[in-house]
Amino acid sequence: MKACGVNLEEREDGLIIHGRAVPPKGGAVVKTHLDHRIAMSFLVMGMGSEDPVTVDDGSVMETSFPGFTELMNSLGAKIGSTID
């Protein structure tokens, strides 16, 4: 989140996120550690950020939400694969 310009405080038991009146910067490549929740949440953040957010591996999203990419793209996202 910090790499995307989100102002936050890390706590032992969680995070405090300080909201702003402007969208987050975005522009980061997020390491998902093969966690579908991280991949999907940062791609959703990318919908509202100034610059696109990229995840290193989105293949895990189909595990918990088949059709996530198609649904997000139908809402205006531009989620694609960098693997040819």
PyMOL commands that set and color helices and strands:
alter all, ss='L'
color gray80, all
select helices_A, chain A and resi 2-4+36-48+61-64+68-74
alter helices_A, ss='H'
color red, helices_A
select strands_A, chain A and resi 7-11+14-18+29-30+54-55
alter strands_A, ss='S'
color yellow, strands_A
deselect
rebuild
show_as cartoon
